[in-house]
Amino acid sequence: MTDTTARATAVPSWILKFMDAIDTLEFGEGFAPLTENTDMYFGTEHIHGVEAIQAFFVKIDEPLIITHEVLEFWTAEDGVRLLRGEATMAKKSEPDKVVRAPFTHIFYLDREEPVRVRTIRITAGPLQTDAVM
């Protein structure tokens, strides 16, 4: 087993743009690092390709007012990037009923410049799903 070292680093602009794209559902520049070959695993869901990933986020986030905040970001070897954050969300129909959920994203990069994401693994929660779904 090899040791992998990760170090805390400043959050790169492409991550902040990615989070903003999820919040606003305006994908443009925020989703530029994703390709038709990017795989995303969100819990038990497997989504393949940038268009399907966009559609997935529209499906789960369109009914919500949501903001993702990145709390920590690490750079690891072999193109692995890790982030920990918290999402603040409420149904658009019940904007005063706010729920917070922790999340972790692991990005596996195909290349650094320009950034191209091969795989994203996302875990979210625990979450009182009946509060937002």
C-alpha positions as CSV (number, residue, x, y, z in Angstrom):
1,M,0.0,0.0,0.0
2,T,1.4,3.4,-0.9
3,D,1.2,6.4,1.2
4,T,-0.7,9.3,-0.4
5,T,0.0,12.8,0.9
6,A,-2.6,15.6,0.7
7,R,-2.0,19.2,1.6
8,A,-4.4,22.0,2.4
9,T,-4.4,24.6,-0.3
10,A,-6.3,27.7,-1.4
11,V,-9.5,26.9,-3.2
12,P,-8.9,27.2,-7.0
13,S,-11.1,29.4,-9.1
14,W,-12.4,26.4,-11.1
15,I,-13.8,24.8,-7.9
16,L,-15.6,28.1,-6.9
17,K,-17.0,28.4,-10.5
18,F,-18.1,24.8,-10.3
19,M,-20.0,25.3,-7.0
20,D,-21.5,28.5,-8.3
21,A,-22.7,26.7,-11.5
22,I,-24.5,24.1,-9.3
23,D,-26.1,26.9,-7.2
24,T,-27.3,29.0,-10.2
25,L,-27.8,26.1,-12.7
26,E,-25.9,28.3,-15.2
27,F,-23.3,25.8,-16.2
28,G,-21.1,27.6,-18.7
29,E,-17.6,28.3,-17.4
30,G,-18.2,26.4,-14.2
31,F,-18.6,23.1,-16.0
32,A,-15.8,23.7,-18.5
33,P,-13.6,21.1,-16.7
34,L,-16.1,18.4,-17.4
35,T,-16.2,16.4,-20.6
36,E,-18.5,13.9,-22.4
37,N,-16.3,11.2,-20.6
38,T,-16.6,12.6,-17.1
39,D,-18.2,10.2,-14.6
40,M,-19.9,11.5,-11.5
41,Y,-21.0,9.3,-8.6
42,F,-23.4,11.0,-6.3
43,G,-24.2,8.6,-3.5
44,T,-25.3,5.5,-5.3
45,E,-26.1,7.3,-8.6
46,H,-23.7,7.0,-11.5
47,I,-24.0,9.8,-14.1
48,H,-21.8,9.8,-17.3
49,G,-21.0,12.8,-19.4
50,V,-21.3,16.6,-18.8
51,E,-24.8,16.9,-20.3
52,A,-26.2,14.1,-18.1
53,I,-24.4,15.7,-15.1
54,Q,-26.0,19.0,-15.8
55,A,-29.4,17.4,-16.1
56,F,-28.9,15.6,-12.8
57,F,-28.2,18.9,-11.0
58,V,-31.2,20.6,-12.6
59,K,-33.4,17.7,-11.4
60,I,-32.2,17.8,-7.8
61,D,-31.5,21.5,-7.3
62,E,-34.1,23.4,-9.5
63,P,-36.8,23.1,-6.8
64,L,-34.3,24.5,-4.2
65,I,-32.6,27.7,-3.1
66,I,-29.2,26.4,-2.5
67,T,-25.7,27.7,-1.7
68,H,-22.6,25.5,-1.5
69,E,-19.7,26.8,0.7
70,V,-16.3,25.2,0.4
71,L,-14.8,24.9,3.9
72,E,-11.6,23.0,3.1
73,F,-9.7,22.0,0.0
74,W,-6.8,19.7,-0.4
75,T,-4.4,18.8,-3.2
76,A,-3.2,15.2,-3.3
77,E,-0.9,13.3,-5.6
78,D,-1.9,11.9,-9.0
79,G,-4.4,14.6,-9.8
80,V,-6.7,14.0,-6.8
81,R,-8.5,17.0,-5.3
82,L,-10.6,16.9,-2.2
83,L,-13.1,19.3,-0.8
84,R,-15.3,19.5,2.2
85,G,-18.2,21.9,2.4
86,E,-21.7,22.7,3.6
87,A,-24.8,23.3,1.5
88,T,-27.5,25.6,2.8
89,M,-30.8,24.9,1.1
90,A,-34.6,25.4,1.3
91,K,-37.4,24.5,-1.0
92,K,-38.4,27.5,-3.2
93,S,-42.0,26.9,-1.9
94,E,-40.8,27.1,1.8
95,P,-37.8,29.5,1.8
96,D,-37.9,29.9,5.6
97,K,-37.3,26.2,6.2
98,V,-33.5,26.1,5.9
99,V,-31.5,22.9,6.0
100,R,-27.7,22.5,6.1
101,A,-25.9,19.4,4.9
102,P,-22.2,18.6,4.9
103,F,-20.7,17.3,1.6
104,T,-17.5,16.0,0.3
105,H,-16.3,16.0,-3.3
106,I,-13.3,14.0,-4.6
107,F,-12.1,15.1,-8.0
108,Y,-9.9,12.8,-10.1
109,L,-8.3,15.0,-12.8
110,D,-7.2,13.8,-16.3
111,R,-5.0,16.9,-16.5
112,E,-4.1,20.1,-14.7
113,E,-3.9,22.8,-17.4
114,P,-6.6,23.4,-18.5
115,V,-8.3,21.3,-15.8
116,R,-10.2,18.3,-17.1
117,V,-12.1,16.2,-14.6
118,R,-12.2,12.4,-15.2
119,T,-14.3,11.4,-12.2
120,I,-16.2,13.2,-9.4
121,R,-17.3,11.3,-6.3
122,I,-19.8,13.2,-4.1
123,T,-21.2,12.3,-0.7
124,A,-23.8,14.5,1.0
125,G,-25.4,14.4,4.3
126,P,-26.6,13.3,6.7
127,L,-29.6,15.2,5.7
128,Q,-33.3,15.3,6.7
129,T,-34.4,14.6,3.1
130,D,-38.1,15.2,3.8
131,A,-37.2,18.8,4.6
132,V,-36.0,19.5,1.1
133,M,-37.3,16.8,-1.2
